[in-house]
């Protein structure tokens, strides 16, 4: 093993003996694991009250209320039943519910008679903006239950279909059964109604959404900034060691190599911690790809940190620059938000901060 390798290993051992640094290394993956577990347990829930007037087992309003309540965790909206219209109003007035729906009795008869006025009433607070969104969910559920009746009624009203059915010996009841059966078949097999959702970036590139759950905590962004700050901190420590004369016995070029080896040691350890955080946070995209990207990023962090050390010389100055790099990386790099999407005039600012390049690779 050459001298630089020895410097690197000794520096790793030196930092691992620091309890504070070791705690930081372990805290990142442990923290992301805890936050991810909390994200799974805590779901964004919008409570909506619903009441079916004179609900019976086979009534359309009763089935609709049950269908909305049964959506459960598959929907952003959490519907729950109330016993009366007054209770729905009270739930909305107290803001226990974002809005409320009252389904009038005889809903099926009123729809068939085209008596739509006030058959479904919505109660919402003036400040809410979610009532129109929940209305889409309600009418979607209504169409699941009532769409078959509309289709069957349409088929029975077509004179040509009736004549063709009669010619082959199919009576009206049999025709209704076949129409209902075909409706169920083509509704559920995905060939009639099909939706594709895409994420479109600023350059128009689309990426299909492959999973429903969204990770709220920006694990990769925090890891990128974390490594960058560790690199700058390591540059400060190298500067302090240099002032103490630690590298004076070495020849000039060996001294530079030793300084880089010492600087790289905590960044390497932080990279292992970062990979652990990505794994515990559920953001690991293949070990080979992650290791390659992380290796390149670690090399870039070491080089940039060393350049900053050489340019500003004094470790105290580099230490004062760390908050600037920290805030700038968090604001202008796409960690929490892509600032270039909101303010295109500031898009060039992200290129000044190293974490942006690592994050753009994913």
N, C-alpha and C positions, 0 to 999 in steps of 0.2 A: 504494500500500500504506500503511495507517495505521501509527501508531507501535507498536501492540501487535503487529502482524505482523512489524515490523522487530525488536522485542525477541525474538519467538519464533524467527525465523530466526537471529539472532545467537547466541541461547542454544543452538540446535541445533548451530551451528558450533563453539561453545565446548566442548560436551560431546564432539563427534566428534573434537576435537583431543586429548582425554584418552585416552591409550593404555589405561589400566585400564578405563575405561568402555566403550571400543570392544571390548575383549577380552570383556567380560561380554555385550555385545550379540550378538557372534558365537558365544560359547560355548554359549548356550542352544539355538539350532537345530542347531548341530554336535553337541552332546551328545545331543539327542533322536534325531538321525539315527543316531548310533553305537549308542545303546541299542536302538533299534528293529531295527537290523541284527543286533545280538546276540540279541535276542529271537527273531528268525526262525531263527537258526542253532542256538540252544540250546533244546531241547525237554525238557519234563519227562518223564522216562523211568523207568518202574518195571519192573525186570527180573524175569522169571518163568521158571523152568526147567521144561521139559516133556520127558517121555520116553515113547515108545510101545514097550511090550514086544513083542518079536518082530515088529517093524514089517515089513509087506510093502506092495507097491505099491497093492493094491486093498483093504487092510484098513481098517476104519472108524477104528481107533485111529491108523493111519498118516495117513489123510486129515485126521483131526482135528488131529493134531500139525502137519501142513503148513499147515492153514488158520490155526491160531493164529500160527505163525511168519510167514505171509504177510501178516498184518494190518499189520505194519510201522508206518509213521507215522500210519496211520488210527486207531490206538488209543493210549490212554494207557499201556497195558501193552505191554512189549516181550518177547515170548516167544522163547526160544531152546532148541534141542534139546540134550539130554544123552544119553549112551549107555547109562546104566543107572540103576537105582533108587538105588544107592549114590552115584552122582555127583549126582543131584538132592538127596539129603540133605546131601551135602557143600557144595553151592552155597548151600543155605538156611542151614546151620550157620555158614558163613563170612560170611553176609549179602551175598554177591555177588548173591543172588537174594532178593527179598522173600518169595517162597513158591515151591513147586514142585508139579507134577502128574505122577503116574505113571499112564499109561493101560494097563490090563491087556490081555493078548493075548486075541483072540477077543471083542472088545468087542461086535460086532454080534450074535453068537450069544448072548451073555449077556443083552443087552438083549431080544432076541426071546424068550428063555426066562424073562424077568423075573427074572433073577438079578443084582440090582443091587448086592449087598453087595460092597464093596471093588473094584468094577470100575474106579473112578476114585479114586485116593488123593491127598490133599492134604497136603503137608508145609509147615508154617509156623512161624516163630519165635513164642514166646509174646507178644512185644511188638508184633507187627504187627497192624494193623487193616484191612489191604487184602485179606486172603485172601477174605473174603465178596464183595468187589467183583469180584475177578478170577474168582471162581467163576461169577458171572453171565455174564461174557464167555465162559468155557469152555462153559457149557451153552447159551449162545446159538449159539456156533459148532457145537456138537453137534446142535442142533435144525435148523440149516441143512442139515446133512448127513443126518441121520436122520429129519427130519420128513416127508420124502416117503415113506419106508418105512412110517411109522406111518399116514399118510393112505391109502396104497394098501392096506395090510393092513385098515384099517377099512372101506374100500369093498368089499373082497372078502368081508368077513364079513357084509355086509348082504344078507340073503336077498332082499329086495324088489328091490334093484338088480341082483342076479344074475339074477333071473327076468325083469326087464325087458330086460336085455342079451341074454339067451338068446332072448327073443321077437323081437328085431330082428336076430338072427343074429350077435351079437357074442360071441366066445368069451372065455375067461378071460384069455388072453394079450393079446388086443386091448383088453380092459377095463382091464387093468393099465397098458398103454401110454397109453390115454386119460386115466386117472386121474393118472398121473405128469405128462402134458403139461399138464393143467388145473392141477395143483398149481403147476408152474413158472410158468404164466401169471399166476395170481392172487396168487402170492407176490411176484413181481417188479414188477407194474405199479402198486403203491402203493395199490390200492383195498381190500385186505384188512387190511394192517397199516399204520397211519399214526399217527405220534406228533408232537405239537406241544409244543415247550418254550417257556415264557414266563418273563420276568422280571417279578415283581410287586412294586410299590413299597409304601410304608407306607399309601397310600390305596387300594390295591387295583387300581391301573391296571396293565395288562399291556402289555408290548412284546415282540413276537416277536424271537427271536434271528436276525439276518440273516447272521451270520458265525460261523465256528467258532473262529477265533483270537481270543484275548483279549489286549488290550494291558495288560501288567502295570504298566508305568511310567505314573503319572498325569500325562500331559503337560499337559492342560488345567488341572488343579489347580495344578501348579507355575507355569504361566504366570500364572494369576490372582494367586497370592501374590507372584510376582515383580513384577508391575506395581504392586501395592499397596505393596510395600516401596520400589520405585523412587520412587513418588509421595511417600512420607514422607521419603525421603532428599532428594528435590528440595525439599521444604518446609524441611528443615534448611539446605540451601544457600541458599535464598531468604532465610531468617532471617539467615544469615551476611552475605550481600550487603547486607541491610537495615542491619545493624549497621555495616557499612563505609561507609554513606551513599550506596550506588549509586543509590537511588531518590529521594533528597532533592530533586534539581532538578525533579522532576515534581510536578504538581498532585495533590491527594489522590486523586481518582478515577482519574486517569491512572496514579498510582502503584500503586493496587490492580490495575488492568488489566495494567500492566507486570509486577507480581509474579506474577499468574496466568499470563501468557504465558511468563515465565521458568520457572515451575514446570511448565507443561505440556510444555515442550520435551523433557526426558528421558523423560517418560511416553509421549509420542508415539513417540520412537525405540524405547523398550522395547516398545511395542505392535507396531511393525513386526517386531521381533525375536521377539515372541510369536507372531505370525501365521506367521513362518517356522518356528518350532518346531512349531506345530500341523501345518503342511504336511509338514515332514520327519518328524514323528512319526506321520503317517497319520491325524490326527484332525480334519482340515479338513472341515467339513460345509457346503460350498457357500460360495464367496467372498462373495456378497452377504449371506448370513445372518451369516457370521463378521465381516465388516466392520461391519455394523450393530450387532451385539452388542458388538464391541470398541470402537466409537466411543462407545456409551453408557457402557460400563465405564470407559473412559479419562476421560470427562467426570466420572463419579462419583468416580473416584480423585483427580482434581485438586481437586474441590470439597471432599471429605472431608479431604484432606491440607492444604488451605489453612485449613479450619476448625480443624484440630488446631494448626496454626501460630499462628493468631490466638488461640485459647484459652490455649495454654501460653506463647506469646510467645517465650521463650528457646529458641534453636535447640538448646542443650545438653539441655534437658528433652525436646524432641521426639526428639532422637537417642537418649536413654535409653529412650524409649517404643517404639522400633522393635523390639527383641527381644521385647517383650510382644506387639505386634501380629503379629510373625512366628510365634511359638510358638502363640499363640491361633488364628491362621488355619490353621496346619497341623493343630492338634488338633481344633478345633471345626468348621471348614469341611469339607465332604465332599471332601477332597483325597485322602487315603489310605483313609479309612473314614468311613462315615456314623455319627457318634457318636449321633445321635438314634435310630437303629435299635437300637443296643446299649443305650443308657441314655436312655429317653424323657424322664426328668426333666431331662436336660441339653440337650434339643433347642432350648430358647430361647437357649442360649449362641451358637449359630451365627449368629443374627440380629445379633449384635454385631460381626461381622466381614464386611467388604465382599466378599471373594472368594466367600462363600456365595451371594450373589445372582446373580453371574455364572455360577457353576457350575450353579445350579438352572435356568438358562435353557436348558440342554442336556440 
